[in-house]
Amino acid sequence: MATIQRLHVATRYSEAAIHQGVVYLAGQVASDTSLDIQGQTADVLAMIDDLLAQAGSDKNHLLTTTIYLKDLADYAAMN
């Protein structure tokens, strides 16, 4: 039976789960929401890099990502 490895387990979720070599990340939110969209994006991408490294992976192995923006006006600055 395949096991599930969880990283940074909280009460209701874990920041990452690894199953059969696939890493699943929970939704990541900037730790400092007072930053502008560029700062928040950099913050979240750094958190994702760290979680993937802890799981033995990196962004070169991403299958899919979903980004939610509070305001579509931030789209260009986020990119």
All heavy atoms as a GROMACS GRO file, in nm:
protein
  594
    1MET      N    1   0.084  -0.117   0.000
    1MET     CA    2   0.000   0.000   0.000
    1MET      C    3   0.089   0.124   0.000
    1MET      O    4   0.184   0.135   0.076
    1MET     CB    5  -0.091   0.001   0.123
    1MET     CG    6  -0.180   0.122   0.125
    1MET     SD    7  -0.273   0.146   0.278
    1MET     CE    8  -0.400   0.026   0.260
    2ALA      N    9   0.058   0.218  -0.086
    2ALA     CA   10   0.134   0.343  -0.094
    2ALA      C   11   0.102   0.431   0.026
    2ALA      O   12  -0.012   0.440   0.069
    2ALA     CB   13   0.101   0.415  -0.223
    3THR      N   14   0.204   0.495   0.077
    3THR     CA   15   0.184   0.585   0.190
    3THR      C   16   0.179   0.730   0.142
    3THR      O   17   0.227   0.762   0.034
    3THR     CB   18   0.297   0.570   0.294
    3THR    OG1   19   0.420   0.604   0.230
    3THR    CG2   20   0.303   0.429   0.347
    4ILE      N   21   0.123   0.812   0.225
    4ILE     CA   22   0.117   0.956   0.198
    4ILE      C   23   0.207   1.024   0.300
    4ILE      O   24   0.194   1.002   0.420
    4ILE     CB   25  -0.027   1.009   0.212
    4ILE    CG1   26  -0.118   0.940   0.111
    4ILE    CG2   27  -0.029   1.161   0.193
    4ILE    CD1   28  -0.265   0.972   0.130
    5GLN      N   29   0.299   1.105   0.250
    5GLN     CA   30   0.386   1.184   0.337
    5GLN      C   31   0.331   1.326   0.339
    5GLN      O   32   0.300   1.383   0.234
    5GLN     CB   33   0.529   1.184   0.285
    5GLN     CG   34   0.623   1.268   0.367
    5GLN     CD   35   0.761   1.278   0.304
    5GLN    OE1   36   0.788   1.223   0.199
    5GLN    NE2   37   0.848   1.352   0.370
    6ARG      N   38   0.317   1.382   0.457
    6ARG     CA   39   0.265   1.518   0.470
    6ARG      C   40   0.371   1.610   0.529
    6ARG      O   41   0.442   1.571   0.621
    6ARG     CB   42   0.140   1.517   0.557
    6ARG     CG   43   0.023   1.447   0.492
    6ARG     CD   44  -0.100   1.443   0.583
    6ARG     NE   45  -0.216   1.392   0.515
    6ARG     CZ   46  -0.244   1.262   0.500
    6ARG    NH1   47  -0.164   1.172   0.548
    6ARG    NH2   48  -0.354   1.225   0.435
    7LEU      N   49   0.378   1.733   0.477
    7LEU     CA   50   0.472   1.832   0.527
    7LEU      C   51   0.395   1.948   0.589
    7LEU      O   52   0.295   1.994   0.533
    7LEU     CB   53   0.559   1.886   0.412
    7LEU     CG   54   0.639   1.784   0.333
    7LEU    CD1   55   0.712   1.852   0.218
    7LEU    CD2   56   0.736   1.710   0.422
    8HIS      N   57   0.442   1.994   0.704
    8HIS     CA   58   0.382   2.109   0.773
    8HIS      C   59   0.233   2.088   0.799
    8HIS      O   60   0.148   2.161   0.750
    8HIS     CB   61   0.407   2.239   0.696
    8HIS     CG   62   0.552   2.264   0.668
    8HIS    ND1   63   0.637   2.314   0.764
    8HIS    CD2   64   0.625   2.243   0.558
    8HIS    CE1   65   0.758   2.323   0.712
    8HIS    NE2   66   0.753   2.281   0.587
    9VAL      N   67   0.206   1.988   0.878
    9VAL     CA   68   0.068   1.950   0.907
    9VAL      C   69   0.006   2.050   1.005
    9VAL      O   70   0.064   2.083   1.107
    9VAL     CB   71   0.062   1.807   0.967
    9VAL    CG1   72  -0.080   1.769   1.003
    9VAL    CG2   73   0.123   1.708   0.868
   10ALA      N   74  -0.112   2.100   0.968
   10ALA     CA   75  -0.189   2.190   1.054
   10ALA      C   76  -0.313   2.116   1.101
   10ALA      O   77  -0.328   1.995   1.077
   10ALA     CB   78  -0.226   2.317   0.978
   11THR      N   79  -0.403   2.184   1.166
   11THR     CA   80  -0.523   2.122   1.219
   11THR      C   81  -0.609   2.059   1.110
   11THR      O   82  -0.658   1.947   1.125
   11THR     CB   83  -0.606   2.225   1.297
   11THR    OG1   84  -0.524   2.281   1.400
   11THR    CG2   85  -0.728   2.161   1.360
   12ARG      N   86  -0.628   2.130   0.999
   12ARG     CA   87  -0.721   2.083   0.896
   12ARG      C   88  -0.655   2.045   0.764
   12ARG      O   89  -0.723   1.996   0.674
   12ARG     CB   90  -0.826   2.191   0.869
   12ARG     CG   91  -0.913   2.216   0.989
   12ARG     CD   92  -1.028   2.309   0.954
   12ARG     NE   93  -1.110   2.332   1.070
   12ARG     CZ   94  -1.111   2.444   1.139
   12ARG    NH1   95  -1.038   2.545   1.102
   12ARG    NH2   96  -1.188   2.456   1.245
   13TYR      N   97  -0.528   2.073   0.748
   13TYR     CA   98  -0.462   2.046   0.620
   13TYR      C   99  -0.312   2.037   0.641
   13TYR      O  100  -0.261   2.063   0.750
   13TYR     CB  101  -0.494   2.156   0.518
   13TYR     CG  102  -0.431   2.289   0.555
   13TYR    CD1  103  -0.311   2.328   0.498
   13TYR    CD2  104  -0.490   2.375   0.646
   13TYR    CE1  105  -0.250   2.448   0.532
   13TYR    CE2  106  -0.432   2.494   0.680
   13TYR     CZ  107  -0.312   2.531   0.622
   13TYR     OH  108  -0.253   2.649   0.657
   14SER      N  109  -0.241   2.003   0.536
   14SER     CA  110  -0.095   2.011   0.537
   14SER      C  111  -0.053   2.098   0.419
   14SER      O  112  -0.123   2.106   0.318
   14SER     CB  113  -0.032   1.873   0.530
   14SER     OG  114  -0.075   1.804   0.414
   15GLU      N  115   0.060   2.165   0.433
   15GLU     CA  116   0.108   2.254   0.327
   15GLU      C  117   0.142   2.175   0.201
   15GLU      O  118   0.130   2.226   0.090
   15GLU     CB  119   0.230   2.333   0.372
   15GLU     CG  120   0.201   2.437   0.478
   15GLU     CD  121   0.117   2.552   0.426
   15GLU    OE1  122   0.129   2.588   0.308
   15GLU    OE2  123   0.038   2.607   0.506
   16ALA      N  124   0.186   2.050   0.219
   16ALA     CA  125   0.219   1.965   0.104
   16ALA      C  126   0.191   1.821   0.140
   16ALA      O  127   0.206   1.779   0.255
   16ALA     CB  128   0.366   1.982   0.065
   17ALA      N  129   0.151   1.745   0.039
   17ALA     CA  130   0.132   1.601   0.055
   17ALA      C  131   0.202   1.534  -0.063
   17ALA      O  132   0.196   1.583  -0.176
   17ALA     CB  133  -0.016   1.565   0.057
   18ILE      N  134   0.268   1.423  -0.035
   18ILE     CA  135   0.341   1.350  -0.139
   18ILE      C  136   0.284   1.209  -0.144
   18ILE      O  137   0.278   1.140  -0.043
   18ILE     CB  138   0.491   1.345  -0.106
   18ILE    CG1  139   0.544   1.487  -0.083
   18ILE    CG2  140   0.567   1.275  -0.218
   18ILE    CD1  141   0.677   1.491  -0.010
   19HIS      N  142   0.242   1.169  -0.263
   19HIS     CA  143   0.186   1.036  -0.283
   19HIS      C  144   0.237   0.980  -0.415
   19HIS      O  145   0.220   1.043  -0.520
   19HIS     CB  146   0.033   1.042  -0.283
   19HIS     CG  147  -0.032   0.909  -0.298
   19HIS    ND1  148  -0.086   0.868  -0.417
   19HIS    CD2  149  -0.049   0.807  -0.210
   19HIS    CE1  150  -0.135   0.746  -0.403
   19HIS    NE2  151  -0.114   0.708  -0.278
   20GLN      N  152   0.301   0.867  -0.409
   20GLN     CA  153   0.356   0.799  -0.526
   20GLN      C  154   0.439   0.893  -0.613
   20GLN      O  155   0.427   0.895  -0.736
   20GLN     CB  156   0.245   0.732  -0.607
   20GLN     CG  157   0.178   0.619  -0.532
   20GLN     CD  158   0.078   0.543  -0.615
   20GLN    OE1  159   0.029   0.590  -0.718
   20GLN    NE2  160   0.046   0.423  -0.569
   21GLY      N  161   0.521   0.975  -0.548
   21GLY     CA  162   0.612   1.063  -0.619
   21GLY      C  163   0.550   1.193  -0.670
   21GLY      O  164   0.618   1.274  -0.731
   22VAL      N  165   0.422   1.214  -0.644
   22VAL     CA  166   0.355   1.337  -0.688
   22VAL      C  167   0.337   1.427  -0.565
   22VAL      O  168   0.288   1.382  -0.462
   22VAL     CB  169   0.219   1.308  -0.754
   22VAL    CG1  170   0.150   1.437  -0.794
   22VAL    CG2  171   0.237   1.217  -0.874
   23VAL      N  172   0.376   1.554  -0.580
   23VAL     CA  173   0.366   1.650  -0.471
   23VAL      C  174   0.244   1.737  -0.495
   23VAL      O  175   0.226   1.794  -0.603
   23VAL     CB  176   0.492   1.740  -0.465
   23VAL    CG1  177   0.481   1.839  -0.349
   23VAL    CG2  178   0.618   1.656  -0.453
   24TYR      N  179   0.158   1.745  -0.394
   24TYR     CA  180   0.039   1.829  -0.398
   24TYR      C  181   0.057   1.940  -0.295
   24TYR      O  182   0.082   1.912  -0.179
   24TYR     CB  183  -0.086   1.749  -0.363
   24TYR     CG  184  -0.111   1.632  -0.456
   24TYR    CD1  185  -0.055   1.507  -0.431
   24TYR    CD2  186  -0.190   1.648  -0.570
   24TYR    CE1  187  -0.077   1.400  -0.517
   24TYR    CE2  188  -0.212   1.542  -0.656
   24TYR     CZ  189  -0.155   1.418  -0.630
   24TYR     OH  190  -0.178   1.314  -0.715
   25LEU      N  191   0.046   2.065  -0.339
   25LEU     CA  192   0.059   2.177  -0.247
   25LEU      C  193  -0.078   2.235  -0.214
   25LEU      O  194  -0.165   2.243  -0.301
   25LEU     CB  195   0.145   2.289  -0.309
   25LEU     CG  196   0.289   2.253  -0.345
   25LEU    CD1  197   0.360   2.377  -0.399
   25LEU    CD2  198   0.363   2.196  -0.227
   26ALA      N  199  -0.094   2.277  -0.090
   26ALA     CA  200  -0.216   2.348  -0.050
   26ALA      C  201  -0.208   2.488  -0.108
   26ALA      O  202  -0.104   2.533  -0.154
   26ALA     CB  203  -0.225   2.353   0.102
   27GLY      N  204  -0.318   2.560  -0.107
   27GLY     CA  205  -0.318   2.698  -0.155
   27GLY      C  206  -0.220   2.782  -0.076
   27GLY      O  207  -0.217   2.775   0.047
   28GLN      N  208  -0.139   2.855  -0.145
   28GLN     CA  209  -0.038   2.939  -0.080
   28GLN      C  210  -0.082   3.085  -0.088
   28GLN      O  211  -0.127   3.132  -0.193
   28GLN     CB  212   0.098   2.922  -0.148
   28GLN     CG  213   0.148   2.779  -0.148
   28GLN     CD  214   0.163   2.724  -0.008
   28GLN    OE1  215   0.227   2.785   0.077
   28GLN    NE2  216   0.104   2.608   0.017
   29VAL      N  217  -0.070   3.153   0.024
   29VAL     CA  218  -0.108   3.294   0.034
   29VAL      C  219   0.012   3.368   0.090
   29VAL      O  220   0.083   3.318   0.177
   29VAL     CB  221  -0.230   3.311   0.128
   29VAL    CG1  222  -0.268   3.456   0.144
   29VAL    CG2  223  -0.347   3.228   0.078
   30ALA      N  224   0.034   3.487   0.040
   30ALA     CA  225   0.148   3.567   0.086
   30ALA      C  226   0.145   3.582   0.238
   30ALA      O  227   0.039   3.603   0.297
   30ALA     CB  228   0.146   3.705   0.020
   31SER      N  229   0.261   3.572   0.299
   31SER     CA  230   0.267   3.588   0.444
   31SER      C  231   0.253   3.734   0.485
   31SER      O  232   0.213   3.763   0.597
   31SER     CB  233   0.397   3.529   0.499
   31SER     OG  234   0.509   3.590   0.437
   32ASP      N  235   0.284   3.827   0.394
   32ASP     CA  236   0.270   3.970   0.422
   32ASP      C  237   0.175   4.030   0.318
   32ASP      O  238   0.216   4.068   0.209
   32ASP     CB  239   0.405   4.039   0.416
   32ASP     CG  240   0.399   4.187   0.452
   32ASP    OD1  241   0.288   4.241   0.473
   32ASP    OD2  242   0.508   4.249   0.461
   33THR      N  243   0.048   4.038   0.351
   33THR     CA  244  -0.052   4.086   0.256
   33THR      C  245  -0.052   4.238   0.242
   33THR      O  246  -0.127   4.293   0.162
   33THR     CB  247  -0.194   4.038   0.295
   33THR    OG1  248  -0.223   4.082   0.428
   33THR    CG2  249  -0.204   3.888   0.286
   34SER      N  250   0.035   4.307   0.317
   34SER     CA  251   0.047   4.452   0.299
   34SER      C  252   0.135   4.486   0.179
   34SER      O  253   0.136   4.600   0.134
   34SER     CB  254   0.103   4.517   0.426
   34SER     OG  255   0.240   4.482   0.443
   35LEU      N  256   0.207   4.386   0.127
   35LEU     CA  257   0.291   4.408   0.009
   35LEU      C  258   0.204   4.430  -0.114
   35LEU      O  259   0.089   4.384  -0.119
   35LEU     CB  260   0.381   4.286  -0.014
   35LEU     CG  261   0.483   4.253   0.093
   35LEU    CD1  262   0.549   4.119   0.064
   35LEU    CD2  263   0.587   4.363   0.103
   36ASP      N  264   0.260   4.496  -0.215
   36ASP     CA  265   0.188   4.509  -0.342
   36ASP      C  266   0.187   4.372  -0.411
   36ASP      O  267   0.245   4.275  -0.362
   36ASP     CB  268   0.250   4.617  -0.431
   36ASP     CG  269   0.391   4.585  -0.478
   36ASP    OD1  270   0.442   4.473  -0.456
   36ASP    OD2  271   0.453   4.675  -0.538
   37ILE      N  272   0.120   4.364  -0.526
   37ILE     CA  273   0.102   4.234  -0.592
   37ILE      C  274   0.237   4.172  -0.632
   37ILE      O  275   0.253   4.051  -0.624
   37ILE     CB  276   0.006   4.246  -0.713
   37ILE    CG1  277  -0.033   4.107  -0.765
   37ILE    CG2  278   0.066   4.330  -0.823
   37ILE    CD1  279  -0.109   4.022  -0.668
   38GLN      N  280   0.334   4.253  -0.671
   38GLN     CA  281   0.464   4.198  -0.706
   38GLN      C  282   0.533   4.138  -0.584
   38GLN      O  283   0.592   4.030  -0.593
   38GLN     CB  284   0.551   4.305  -0.772
   38GLN     CG  285   0.501   4.343  -0.910
   38GLN     CD  286   0.578   4.458  -0.971
   38GLN    OE1  287   0.628   4.546  -0.900
   38GLN    NE2  288   0.587   4.458  -1.102
   39GLY      N  289   0.525   4.207  -0.472
   39GLY     CA  290   0.585   4.155  -0.350
   39GLY      C  291   0.516   4.029  -0.302
   39GLY      O  292   0.581   3.933  -0.258
   40GLN      N  293   0.382   4.026  -0.309
   40GLN     CA  294   0.308   3.907  -0.268
   40GLN      C  295   0.338   3.790  -0.360
   40GLN      O  296   0.353   3.676  -0.315
   40GLN     CB  297   0.158   3.935  -0.266
   40GLN     CG  298   0.116   4.027  -0.153
   40GLN     CD  299  -0.034   4.042  -0.144
   40GLN    OE1  300  -0.107   3.944  -0.156
   40GLN    NE2  301  -0.080   4.163  -0.122
   41THR      N  302   0.350   3.817  -0.491
   41THR     CA  303   0.383   3.710  -0.586
   41THR      C  304   0.521   3.653  -0.554
   41THR      O  305   0.538   3.531  -0.550
   41THR     CB  306   0.379   3.764  -0.730
   41THR    OG1  307   0.246   3.810  -0.758
   41THR    CG2  308   0.416   3.655  -0.830
   42ALA      N  309   0.619   3.740  -0.532
   42ALA     CA  310   0.754   3.693  -0.498
   42ALA      C  311   0.753   3.610  -0.369
   42ALA      O  312   0.820   3.507  -0.359
   42ALA     CB  313   0.849   3.812  -0.485
   43ASP      N  314   0.674   3.655  -0.270
   43ASP     CA  315   0.663   3.585  -0.143
   43ASP      C  316   0.606   3.444  -0.163
   43ASP      O  317   0.661   3.345  -0.114
   43ASP     CB  318   0.574   3.667  -0.049
   43ASP     CG  319   0.569   3.613   0.093
   43ASP    OD1  320   0.667   3.548   0.137
   43ASP    OD2  321   0.467   3.637   0.160
   44VAL      N  322   0.498   3.434  -0.238
   44VAL     CA  323   0.434   3.305  -0.262
   44VAL      C  324   0.526   3.213  -0.344
   44VAL      O  325   0.539   3.094  -0.313
   44VAL     CB  326   0.297   3.323  -0.330
   44VAL    CG1  327   0.243   3.190  -0.381
   44VAL    CG2  328   0.198   3.386  -0.233
   45LEU      N  329   0.590   3.266  -0.446
   45LEU     CA  330   0.681   3.183  -0.527
   45LEU      C  331   0.798   3.130  -0.444
   45LEU      O  332   0.839   3.015  -0.461
   45LEU     CB  333   0.731   3.261  -0.648
   45LEU     CG  334   0.626   3.290  -0.754
   45LEU    CD1  335   0.685   3.378  -0.864
   45LEU    CD2  336   0.566   3.163  -0.812
   46ALA      N  337   0.848   3.211  -0.352
   46ALA     CA  338   0.955   3.165  -0.262
   46ALA      C  339   0.904   3.053  -0.171
   46ALA      O  340   0.975   2.954  -0.146
   46ALA     CB  341   1.009   3.282  -0.180
   47MET      N  342   0.781   3.067  -0.121
   47MET     CA  343   0.724   2.962  -0.036
   47MET      C  344   0.707   2.833  -0.115
   47MET      O  345   0.735   2.724  -0.064
   47MET     CB  346   0.590   3.007   0.022
   47MET     CG  347   0.603   3.121   0.121
   47MET     SD  348   0.454   3.180   0.205
   47MET     CE  349   0.322   3.150   0.096
   48ILE      N  350   0.663   2.844  -0.240
   48ILE     CA  351   0.645   2.726  -0.324
   48ILE      C  352   0.780   2.661  -0.352
   48ILE      O  353   0.793   2.538  -0.343
   48ILE     CB  354   0.572   2.764  -0.454
   48ILE    CG1  355   0.426   2.797  -0.424
   48ILE    CG2  356   0.583   2.653  -0.559
   48ILE    CD1  357   0.350   2.858  -0.539
   49ASP      N  358   0.881   2.741  -0.383
   49ASP     CA  359   1.016   2.686  -0.405
   49ASP      C  360   1.063   2.608  -0.283
   49ASP      O  361   1.117   2.497  -0.295
   49ASP     CB  362   1.116   2.797  -0.435
   49ASP     CG  363   1.110   2.848  -0.577
   49ASP    OD1  364   1.062   2.775  -0.666
   49ASP    OD2  365   1.153   2.963  -0.600
   50ASP      N  366   1.040   2.665  -0.164
   50ASP     CA  367   1.083   2.600  -0.040
   50ASP      C  368   1.009   2.469  -0.017
   50ASP      O  369   1.070   2.366   0.015
   50ASP     CB  370   1.062   2.696   0.078
   50ASP     CG  371   1.116   2.639   0.208
   50ASP    OD1  372   1.233   2.594   0.210
   50ASP    OD2  373   1.041   2.639   0.307
   51LEU      N  374   0.878   2.470  -0.034
   51LEU     CA  375   0.800   2.347  -0.014
   51LEU      C  376   0.840   2.238  -0.113
   51LEU      O  377   0.854   2.122  -0.076
   51LEU     CB  378   0.650   2.376  -0.026
   51LEU     CG  379   0.584   2.446   0.091
   51LEU    CD1  380   0.444   2.493   0.054
   51LEU    CD2  381   0.580   2.352   0.213
   52LEU      N  382   0.858   2.277  -0.238
   52LEU     CA  383   0.899   2.178  -0.338
   52LEU      C  384   1.037   2.121  -0.306
   52LEU      O  385   1.059   2.000  -0.321
   52LEU     CB  386   0.896   2.239  -0.478
   52LEU     CG  387   0.757   2.270  -0.534
   52LEU    CD1  388   0.769   2.347  -0.665
   52LEU    CD2  389   0.676   2.142  -0.555
   53ALA      N  390   1.129   2.206  -0.263
   53ALA     CA  391   1.262   2.158  -0.225
   53ALA      C  392   1.253   2.059  -0.109
   53ALA      O  393   1.320   1.955  -0.110
   53ALA     CB  394   1.352   2.276  -0.189
   54GLN      N  395   1.169   2.089  -0.010
   54GLN     CA  396   1.151   1.997   0.102
   54GLN      C  397   1.094   1.863   0.057
   54GLN      O  398   1.120   1.760   0.118
   54GLN     CB  399   1.059   2.060   0.207
   54GLN     CG  400   1.120   2.177   0.280
   54GLN     CD  401   1.021   2.239   0.376
   54GLN    OE1  402   0.957   2.169   0.455
   54GLN    NE2  403   1.008   2.370   0.370
   55ALA      N  404   1.016   1.867  -0.051
   55ALA     CA  405   0.956   1.745  -0.105
   55ALA      C  406   1.048   1.676  -0.206
   55ALA      O  407   1.011   1.573  -0.263
   55ALA     CB  408   0.822   1.777  -0.170
   56GLY      N  409   1.165   1.735  -0.231
   56GLY     CA  410   1.259   1.675  -0.325
   56GLY      C  411   1.226   1.705  -0.470
   56GLY      O  412   1.258   1.627  -0.559
   57SER      N  413   1.163   1.819  -0.494
   57SER     CA  414   1.123   1.855  -0.630
   57SER      C  415   1.153   2.002  -0.655
   57SER      O  416   1.218   2.069  -0.575
   57SER     CB  417   0.974   1.825  -0.651
   57SER     OG  418   0.940   1.838  -0.787
   58ASP      N  419   1.107   2.053  -0.768
   58ASP     CA  420   1.121   2.195  -0.801
   58ASP      C  421   1.017   2.233  -0.906
   58ASP      O  422   0.942   2.148  -0.954
   58ASP     CB  423   1.262   2.229  -0.848
   58ASP     CG  424   1.304   2.152  -0.972
   58ASP    OD1  425   1.227   2.147  -1.071
   58ASP    OD2  426   1.415   2.097  -0.973
   59LYS      N  427   1.014   2.362  -0.943
   59LYS     CA  428   0.911   2.411  -1.036
   59LYS      C  429   0.926   2.354  -1.178
   59LYS      O  430   0.832   2.364  -1.256
   59LYS     CB  431   0.912   2.563  -1.039
   59LYS     CG  432   0.852   2.624  -0.913
   59LYS     CD  433   0.832   2.774  -0.924
   59LYS     CE  434   0.964   2.843  -0.915
   59LYS     NZ  435   0.953   2.987  -0.888
   60ASN      N  436   1.040   2.295  -1.209
   60ASN     CA  437   1.057   2.233  -1.341
   60ASN      C  438   0.968   2.111  -1.359
   60ASN      O  439   0.952   2.063  -1.471
   60ASN     CB  440   1.203   2.192  -1.363
   60ASN     CG  441   1.294   2.312  -1.377
   60ASN    OD1  442   1.260   2.409  -1.444
   60ASN    ND2  443   1.409   2.306  -1.312
   61HIS      N  444   0.909   2.062  -1.250
   61HIS     CA  445   0.827   1.941  -1.256
   61HIS      C  446   0.678   1.968  -1.234
   61HIS      O  447   0.601   1.876  -1.209
   61HIS     CB  448   0.877   1.840  -1.152
   61HIS     CG  449   1.017   1.795  -1.180
   61HIS    ND1  450   1.126   1.855  -1.122
   61HIS    CD2  451   1.065   1.699  -1.262
   61HIS    CE1  452   1.236   1.797  -1.167
   61HIS    NE2  453   1.201   1.702  -1.252
   62LEU      N  454   0.636   2.094  -1.244
   62LEU     CA  455   0.496   2.128  -1.223
   62LEU      C  456   0.409   2.071  -1.334
   62LEU      O  457   0.444   2.077  -1.451
   62LEU     CB  458   0.476   2.280  -1.219
   62LEU     CG  459   0.536   2.353  -1.100
   62LEU    CD1  460   0.512   2.502  -1.113
   62LEU    CD2  461   0.478   2.301  -0.969
   63LEU      N  462   0.296   2.015  -1.295
   63LEU     CA  463   0.199   1.965  -1.392
   63LEU      C  464   0.092   2.071  -1.420
   63LEU      O  465   0.048   2.089  -1.532
   63LEU     CB  466   0.132   1.838  -1.340
   63LEU     CG  467   0.222   1.718  -1.320
   63LEU    CD1  468   0.146   1.605  -1.253
   63LEU    CD2  469   0.280   1.673  -1.452
   64THR      N  470   0.049   2.138  -1.314
   64THR     CA  471  -0.056   2.240  -1.329
   64THR      C  472  -0.046   2.338  -1.213
   64THR      O  473   0.000   2.302  -1.105
   64THR     CB  474  -0.196   2.175  -1.333
   64THR    OG1  475  -0.294   2.275  -1.356
   64THR    CG2  476  -0.228   2.101  -1.205
   65THR      N  477  -0.089   2.458  -1.238
   65THR     CA  478  -0.100   2.559  -1.132
   65THR      C  479  -0.227   2.639  -1.154
   65THR      O  480  -0.275   2.651  -1.266
   65THR     CB  481   0.019   2.658  -1.131
   65THR    OG1  482   0.021   2.728  -1.255
   65THR    CG2  483   0.150   2.588  -1.109
   66THR      N  484  -0.280   2.692  -1.047
   66THR     CA  485  -0.396   2.781  -1.055
   66THR      C  486  -0.364   2.903  -0.972
   66THR      O  487  -0.322   2.891  -0.856
   66THR     CB  488  -0.523   2.712  -1.001
   66THR    OG1  489  -0.545   2.592  -1.075
   66THR    CG2  490  -0.643   2.803  -1.013
   67ILE      N  491  -0.384   3.020  -1.030
   67ILE     CA  492  -0.358   3.146  -0.960
   67ILE      C  493  -0.490   3.221  -0.949
   67ILE      O  494  -0.559   3.242  -1.048
   67ILE     CB  495  -0.254   3.231  -1.035
   67ILE    CG1  496  -0.122   3.154  -1.046
   67ILE    CG2  497  -0.236   3.365  -0.967
   67ILE    CD1  498  -0.020   3.219  -1.136
   68TYR      N  499  -0.521   3.262  -0.828
   68TYR     CA  500  -0.641   3.343  -0.804
   68TYR      C  501  -0.596   3.484  -0.767
   68TYR      O  502  -0.514   3.500  -0.677
   68TYR     CB  503  -0.726   3.285  -0.691
   68TYR     CG  504  -0.786   3.151  -0.722
   68TYR    CD1  505  -0.729   3.034  -0.674
   68TYR    CD2  506  -0.899   3.141  -0.802
   68TYR    CE1  507  -0.783   2.910  -0.703
   68TYR    CE2  508  -0.954   3.018  -0.833
   68TYR     CZ  509  -0.895   2.904  -0.783
   68TYR     OH  510  -0.949   2.781  -0.812
   69LEU      N  511  -0.649   3.582  -0.836
   69LEU     CA  512  -0.622   3.722  -0.806
   69LEU      C  513  -0.748   3.786  -0.749
   69LEU      O  514  -0.857   3.765  -0.802
   69LEU     CB  515  -0.580   3.798  -0.932
   69LEU     CG  516  -0.444   3.763  -0.991
   69LEU    CD1  517  -0.424   3.835  -1.123
   69LEU    CD2  518  -0.334   3.799  -0.894
   70LYS      N  519  -0.731   3.865  -0.646
   70LYS     CA  520  -0.844   3.937  -0.588
   70LYS      C  521  -0.896   4.041  -0.686
   70LYS      O  522  -1.016   4.063  -0.696
   70LYS     CB  523  -0.801   4.004  -0.457
   70LYS     CG  524  -0.910   4.081  -0.389
   70LYS     CD  525  -0.858   4.143  -0.261
   70LYS     CE  526  -0.966   4.226  -0.194
   70LYS     NZ  527  -0.917   4.287  -0.071
   71ASP      N  528  -0.804   4.104  -0.759
   71ASP     CA  529  -0.842   4.210  -0.853
   71ASP      C  530  -0.771   4.185  -0.985
   71ASP      O  531  -0.648   4.183  -0.991
   71ASP     CB  532  -0.801   4.345  -0.795
   71ASP     CG  533  -0.852   4.463  -0.876
   71ASP    OD1  534  -0.887   4.445  -0.995
   71ASP    OD2  535  -0.856   4.573  -0.820
   72LEU      N  536  -0.846   4.166  -1.091
   72LEU     CA  537  -0.789   4.138  -1.223
   72LEU      C  538  -0.701   4.253  -1.271
   72LEU      O  539  -0.613   4.232  -1.355
   72LEU     CB  540  -0.900   4.109  -1.324
   72LEU     CG  541  -0.858   4.038  -1.451
   72LEU    CD1  542  -0.780   3.910  -1.421
   72LEU    CD2  543  -0.978   4.007  -1.538
   73ALA      N  544  -0.717   4.371  -1.215
   73ALA     CA  545  -0.631   4.484  -1.249
   73ALA      C  546  -0.486   4.457  -1.211
   73ALA      O  547  -0.394   4.522  -1.263
   73ALA     CB  548  -0.681   4.611  -1.183
   74ASP      N  549  -0.462   4.362  -1.121
   74ASP     CA  550  -0.326   4.326  -1.078
   74ASP      C  551  -0.258   4.227  -1.173
   74ASP      O  552  -0.142   4.193  -1.152
   74ASP     CB  553  -0.329   4.266  -0.938
   74ASP     CG  554  -0.362   4.368  -0.831
   74ASP    OD1  555  -0.325   4.487  -0.848
   74ASP    OD2  556  -0.422   4.329  -0.730
   75TYR      N  557  -0.327   4.182  -1.275
   75TYR     CA  558  -0.277   4.076  -1.363
   75TYR      C  559  -0.141   4.110  -1.423
   75TYR      O  560  -0.046   4.032  -1.414
   75TYR     CB  561  -0.379   4.046  -1.473
   75TYR     CG  562  -0.337   3.937  -1.567
   75TYR    CD1  563  -0.348   3.804  -1.530
   75TYR    CD2  564  -0.285   3.968  -1.692
   75TYR    CE1  565  -0.308   3.702  -1.617
   75TYR    CE2  566  -0.244   3.866  -1.778
   75TYR     CZ  567  -0.257   3.734  -1.741
   75TYR     OH  568  -0.217   3.636  -1.825
   76ALA      N  569  -0.128   4.226  -1.486
   76ALA     CA  570  -0.002   4.263  -1.552
   76ALA      C  571   0.112   4.274  -1.452
   76ALA      O  572   0.223   4.225  -1.478
   76ALA     CB  573  -0.020   4.395  -1.628
   77ALA      N  574   0.088   4.334  -1.337
   77ALA     CA  575   0.193   4.349  -1.237
   77ALA      C  576   0.233   4.215  -1.177
   77ALA      O  577   0.349   4.192  -1.145
   77ALA     CB  578   0.146   4.443  -1.126
   78MET      N  579   0.138   4.123  -1.165
   78MET     CA  580   0.168   3.990  -1.111
   78MET      C  581   0.258   3.914  -1.207
   78MET      O  582   0.348   3.844  -1.167
   78MET     CB  583   0.038   3.912  -1.086
   78MET     CG  584   0.054   3.780  -1.015
   78MET     SD  585   0.073   3.633  -1.118
   78MET     CE  586  -0.047   3.649  -1.243
   79ASN      N  587   0.235   3.930  -1.336
   79ASN     CA  588   0.318   3.861  -1.436
   79ASN      C  589   0.458   3.919  -1.438
   79ASN      O  590   0.550   3.861  -1.480
   79ASN     CB  591   0.256   3.871  -1.575
   79ASN     CG  592   0.159   3.757  -1.601
   79ASN    OD1  593   0.171   3.652  -1.542
   79ASN    ND2  594   0.064   3.781  -1.686
   0.00000   0.00000   0.00000
